Amino acid sequence: MLTFFCVLLGAIIFEYSNGFHDAANAIATVVSTRVLTPRKAIAMAAFFNLTGALFGGAVASTIGKGLVDTNVVSMTTVLSAVIAAFTWNITTWWFGLPSSSSHALIGGLCGAALAAANGNWSVIKWNAGVWPKVVVPMITSPFAGFIFGALLMFLLFVALQRFTPHLVHSLFGKLQIFSAAWMAHSHGTNDAQKTMGIITLALFTGTQGGSFDHLPAWLSFLKTPVFVLPKWVIVLCAVTMAVGTAAGGWRIIRTLGHRMVKLQPVHGFAAETTAALIIQGASYYGIPLSTTHVISASIMGVGAVKRFSGMRWTVVERIIWAWVFTLPASGLIGYALGRVLAAH
């Protein structure tokens, strides 16, 4: 029972860190274009992250039971996964790198499950889960963000070339508020679901293993004999992510909003709209997408159309390396933690 409460606490801390780590995903462009002040943008992102987190459950099911064999998962396994993800989140946040909280959690879970199975790779659902729902989207979603972001920016450029810069700036200054809100909402529908899946996996594992058999009546709500998202888990994760978002991720906001390319409201609108469409579609099909990858690539695509030479490719290179290393690094941390905790 103590292990479960450690898992719950770890999951809440991770969800909070996910909120401030990924706050930049929704509002970096709206802050950098000065459409909203940082405080107003953070408040808006927190609210719409909350509304997004309260809807759907397909992504949570994928994380909880679609990636690894639940028969080898114990409370220790889930705890190792959460700590691994949080460790990688904090590390990349410290260096201002917009890495993927989603992939950190997935990598940590796969690594911890592998440790629980003593290195038996068959416990990872590669063909049915990890490959089609993690690896393929990890590769294709940034390309989609880049291409569609560039295409939308090009179409806007053609459609608006007869308008005065002042009119374009004024119009898209207003429209960007809506695109940023949609981006925040879509972020909530995808990212908050991952921690919901992890907590539900811990509840399901604990129920199956008999950890909750002798609970007092007032704790009976913890029993989860079937993998279904409890309402209290949904609300807890949604509120925690919103609070984390309200704390803000200023280091990453600076990287996405200023250091990669200089944006105007029309560019921010194009990047946010592109990313929100892709993330919303992925959430519908239960794909735990990296919202960070998508919005970063969309900004790159928009920036390349604006002025290819204006892209700060050294910053882009650092971001790509953070993407590449997230899954294996968090997986290795999860594996090491799983072995250490199992030994105790």
Secondary structure as UniProt FT lines:
FT   HELIX           2..21
FT   HELIX           23..32
FT   TURN            33..34
FT   HELIX           38..53
FT   HELIX           58..65
FT   HELIX           70..72
FT   HELIX           75..94
FT   TURN            95..96
FT   HELIX           101..116
FT   TURN            117..119
FT   HELIX           121..123
FT   HELIX           126..135
FT   HELIX           136..160
FT   TURN            161..162
FT   HELIX           165..208
FT   TURN            209..214
FT   HELIX           217..222
FT   HELIX           231..247
FT   HELIX           250..254
FT   HELIX           255..259
FT   HELIX           265..284
FT   TURN            285..286
FT   HELIX           291..307
FT   HELIX           308..310
FT   HELIX           313..343
//
